[in-house]
């Protein structure tokens, strides 16, 4: 719709669109919460195929959708929201023109790192980082933070 030109053959584009259609058809019969969350998470490629009002149920307290800048931006383009715009503006002010794919990093991911460091036997080299992650996790647990409560 933006008249962008890509150095790919039309047959490649058609093949990708066909794969998207197959995935959408496969998902069409499923009206579960998990399916809705999945469709909300992959908003960038779906445009007007989504019910944008339904996606707002996945917005976090920080204004993001799944702590994902690209999902938040795609949602914002199709369904304006002040909190989503504030989240994106905050990320750009913090990181500049290149923002991380997920921010803030989810607690599960950080705890997985701690677990991996422990299992590899090298955790003694990361004591302050591990303490910081565990302290943050504990505070989130005590405050019943939405991120830790969403994925106990």
FIKEGU-9633 format. One record per residue: residue in three letters; x, z, y of N, C-alpha, C in turn. Coordinates in steps of 0.02 Angstrom, whole numbers, padded with zeros to 5 digits, always signed. Each point is the difference from the previous one (the first is absolute). Layout:
<sites>
AlaXZYXZYXZY ...
</sites>
This chain:
<sites>
Unk+00040+00000-00060-00040+00000+00060+00042+00000+00063 Unk+00064+00017-00006+00044+00003+00059+00043-00063+00006 Unk-00012-00050-00042+00038-00062+00000+00075+00012-00008 Unk+00018+00048-00041+00070+00012-00015+00024-00052-00051 Unk+00062-00019+00006+00028-00048-00048+00051+00036-00043 Unk-00007-00009-00065+00046+00030-00049+00035-00055-00038 Unk+00064+00008-00015+00036-00052-00037-00013+00004-00075 Unk-00064-00004-00018-00019-00001-00071-00049-00057-00011 Unk-00004-00020-00062-00047-00054-00017-00071+00027-00002 Unk-00047-00043+00016-00070+00020-00001-00022+00023-00070 Unk+00029-00030-00052-00018+00020-00068+00020+00073-00014 Unk+00055+00023+00030+00021+00070-00007-00049+00047+00034 Unk-00021-00020+00059-00050+00040+00037-00065+00002-00039 Unk-00022-00057-00025-00062-00003-00039+00004+00044-00062 Unk+00058+00001-00032+00010+00042-00059-00006+00074+00017 Unk+00030+00020+00056-00005+00070+00022-00072+00019+00017 Unk-00035-00044+00034-00070+00013+00016-00042+00004-00063 Unk+00015-00041-00049-00035+00002-00063+00011+00067-00036 Unk+00062+00024+00000+00015+00065-00030-00038+00056+00036 Unk-00004-00005+00066-00038+00050+00038-00073-00001-00020 Unk-00029-00059-00007-00070-00006-00021-00012+00030-00069 Unk+00046-00012-00046-00006+00028-00067-00001+00076+00003 Unk+00046+00029+00040+00004+00072+00008-00064+00028+00031 Unk-00026-00034+00051-00061+00022+00032-00059-00003-00047 Unk-00005-00052-00040-00054-00005-00049+00005+00055-00052 Unk+00061+00014-00022+00010+00053-00050-00022+00068+00027 Unk+00013+00011+00063-00016+00064+00032-00072+00005+00023 Unk-00035-00056+00005-00066-00002+00031-00052+00046-00033 Unk+00001+00004-00066-00049+00041-00035+00013+00075+00004 Unk+00058+00019+00019+00020+00070+00001-00015+00030+00069 Unk-00045+00047+00003-00017+00032+00064+00026+00072+00003 Unk+00051+00016-00039+00027+00067-00002+00039+00017+00063 Unk+00012+00063+00010+00040+00023+00056+00070-00028-00004 Unk+00029-00004-00060+00067-00026-00009+00004-00073+00021 Unk-00050-00039-00017+00000-00071+00020-00005-00005+00076 Unk-00043+00039+00030-00006-00002+00073+00066+00020+00034 Unk+00033+00050-00028+00065+00020+00028+00051-00055-00008 Unk+00001-00032-00058+00047-00055-00011-00013-00057+00049 Unk-00062-00019+00008-00017-00055+00046+00017+00019+00072 Unk-00009+00062+00018+00018+00022+00067+00075-00002+00010 Unk+00038+00016-00051+00073+00001+00005+00030-00069+00008 Unk-00033-00050-00029+00026-00069+00004-00037-00042+00053 Unk-00020+00032+00054-00040-00033+00051+00033-00060+00033 Unk+00066-00001+00004+00034-00053+00037-00021-00069-00022 Unk-00010-00010-00063-00015-00066-00026-00073-00015-00010 Unk-00044+00044+00022-00070-00009-00016-00044-00019+00059 Unk+00022+00014+00061-00037-00021+00059-00074+00017-00002 Unk-00042-00050+00007-00072+00012+00005-00033+00009-00068 Unk+00038+00007-00053-00029+00011-00067-00018+00074-00012 Unk+00018+00043+00047-00011+00072-00008-00056+00025+00044 Unk-00029+00055-00022-00047+00038+00042+00041+00050+00039 Unk+00018-00016+00062+00047+00040+00038-00026+00069+00014 Unk-00066+00009+00006-00027+00067+00012+00013+00047-00059 Unk+00001-00027-00060+00012+00041-00059+00072+00024-00004 Unk+00046-00036+00029+00071+00017-00004+00016+00063+00040 Unk-00040+00015+00049+00014+00058+00043+00002+00065-00039 Unk-00030+00002-00059+00002+00062-00040+00071+00016-00024 Unk+00045-00048+00004+00068+00010-00023+00049+00017+00057 Unk-00026+00010+00060+00043+00015+00056+00024+00073-00004 Unk+00065+00009+00011+00030+00066-00002-00007+00034+00068 Unk+00013+00064+00002-00004+00038+00063+00047-00029+00053 Unk+00056-00028-00020+00048-00027+00047-00021-00068+00028 Unk-00057-00026-00022-00026-00064+00024+00016-00058-00045 Unk+00046+00009-00047+00021-00055-00044-00049-00010-00057 Unk+00011-00055-00034-00034-00012-00063+00054+00000-00054 Unk-00001+00051-00042+00049+00009-00054+00071+00010+00026 Unk+00009+00024+00061+00066+00008+00031+00039-00066-00001 Unk-00036-00055+00002+00030-00067-00005-00011-00038+00065 Unk+00053-00014+00037-00007-00037+00063-00034-00068-00008 Unk+00017-00038-00052-00029-00067-00007-00075+00003-00016 Unk-00019+00047-00043-00071+00008-00015-00038+00023+00062 Unk+00031+00046+00037-00031+00026+00061-00008-00056+00052 Unk+00052-00041+00007-00004-00055+00049-00053-00051-00021 Unk-00003-00017-00064-00050-00049-00023-00070+00027+00012 Unk-00010+00065-00013-00065+00030+00011-00016+00001+00075 Unk+00049+00016+00041-00011+00003+00072-00019-00069+00028 Unk+00030-00052-00025-00017-00068+00023-00073-00016-00014 Unk-00025+00023-00056-00068-00017-00021-00052+00053+00017 Unk+00023+00060+00014-00047+00055+00015+00036+00048+00047 Unk-00010-00008+00065+00037+00039+00050-00012+00075-00009 Unk+00054+00037+00007-00004+00073-00005+00056+00030+00043 Unk-00017+00045+00045+00049+00031+00045+00054+00037-00038 Unk-00020+00038-00052+00050+00039-00037+00050-00045-00036 Unk-00023-00056-00027+00045-00047-00034+00049-00029+00050 Unk-00024-00018+00059+00044-00027+00052+00051+00052+00022 Unk-00020+00062+00007+00046+00053+00019+00055+00009-00053 Unk-00020-00002-00064+00049+00006-00055+00052-00056+00004 Unk-00023-00062+00009+00046-00057+00004+00044+00004+00062 Unk-00029+00018+00057+00041+00007+00061+00052+00055-00009 Unk-00018+00054-00032+00047+00055-00012+00057-00024-00045 Unk-00015-00038-00053+00052-00026-00044+00048-00046+00037 Unk-00027-00044+00041+00042-00046+00037+00044+00038+00050 Unk-00028+00052+00031+00042+00040+00046+00054+00038-00037 Unk-00014+00020-00062+00049+00038-00040+00053-00045-00030 Unk-00019-00059-00026+00045-00042-00038+00019-00066+00034 Unk-00034-00017+00053+00014-00064+00033-00038-00056-00034 Unk+00028-00059+00000-00037-00058-00025-00003-00005-00076 Unk+00040+00039-00036-00001-00001-00073-00022+00068-00026 Unk-00062+00004-00024-00026+00063-00025+00004+00002-00076 Unk+00002+00060-00029+00003+00005-00073-00065-00024-00032 Unk+00002-00016-00064-00060-00023-00035-00050+00056-00011 Unk+00024+00061-00004-00043+00058-00008+00028+00055+00045 Unk-00044+00031+00040+00022+00056+00040-00059+00044+00019 Unk+00003+00065-00009+00057+00034-00029+00003-00011-00075 Unk+00060+00006-00028+00008-00008-00072-00043+00052-00035 Unk-00033-00021-00052-00044+00048-00032+00039+00053-00039 Unk-00031+00056-00006+00031+00058-00032+00018-00015-00072 Unk-00043-00036-00035+00014-00017-00069+00066-00036-00007 Unk+00012-00047+00044+00062-00039-00002+00060+00046+00012 Unk-00005+00044+00048+00055+00046+00015+00013+00048-00057 Unk-00053+00026-00030+00009+00045-00057+00029-00038-00061 Unk-00016-00063-00006+00029-00040-00054+00075-00007+00011 Unk+00022-00007+00063+00072-00003+00014+00034+00065-00020 Unk-00032+00056+00018+00028+00065-00018+00006+00006-00075 Unk-00052-00020-00036+00001+00002-00073+00056-00044-00028 Unk+00008-00059+00027+00052-00046-00024+00070+00029+00012 Unk+00010+00030+00059+00065+00030+00016+00015+00058-00048 Unk-00051+00040-00014+00008+00056-00047+00017-00026-00070 Unk-00035-00051-00023+00011-00027-00067+00069-00032-00007 Unk+00025-00030+00055+00066-00031-00002+00056+00051+00006 Unk-00018+00062+00016+00050+00053+00006+00041-00002+00063 Unk-00026-00032+00052+00037-00005+00063-00036+00033+00058 Unk-00050+00041-00015-00039+00031+00053+00041+00046+00045 Unk+00056+00027-00026+00040+00045+00041+00030-00035+00061 Unk+00002-00066-00001+00026-00037+00058-00053-00014+00053 Unk-00063+00018-00016-00056-00014+00044-00042+00062+00014 Unk+00032+00058+00002-00035+00063+00006-00043+00003+00063 Unk+00028-00019+00057-00039+00005+00062-00058-00050+00001 Unk+00010-00060-00027-00054-00050-00002-00056+00024-00046 Unk+00019+00027-00058-00049+00025-00048-00038+00059+00030 Unk+00035+00045+00032-00034+00057+00032-00049-00024+00052 Unk+00018-00049+00039-00044-00027+00051-00064-00031-00031 Unk+00009-00038-00054-00058-00030-00034-00045+00054-00029 Unk+00030+00049-00032-00041+00053-00031-00034+00043+00053 Unk+00034+00014+00056-00032+00037+00054-00059-00039+00030 Unk+00010-00064+00010-00054-00043+00027-00059-00002-00048 Unk+00015-00005-00064-00053-00002-00051-00038+00066+00000 Unk+00036+00055+00004-00032+00066-00001-00046+00008+00061 Unk+00024-00019+00058-00041+00006+00061-00063-00044-00007 Unk+00009-00060-00027-00058-00044-00011-00050+00031-00048 Unk+00026+00032-00051-00044+00032-00049-00038+00058+00032 Unk+00034+00041+00037-00032+00058+00033-00053-00024+00050 Unk+00016-00053+00037-00047-00026+00050-00054-00045-00031 Unk+00004-00010-00066-00046-00044-00036-00002-00069+00033 Unk+00060-00024+00016+00009-00066+00031-00033-00054-00042 Unk-00031-00047+00033-00038-00052-00037+00044-00040-00047 Unk+00063-00011+00018+00043-00041-00043+00013+00035-00067 Unk+00015+00063+00001+00015+00035-00062-00064+00012-00040 Unk-00056+00008+00035-00064+00012-00035-00026-00065-00031 Unk+00018-00058+00028-00023-00063-00028+00034-00016-00066 Unk+00060+00027-00012+00038-00018-00059+00035+00062-00028 Unk-00039+00049-00022+00028+00062-00027+00041-00015-00061 
</sites>
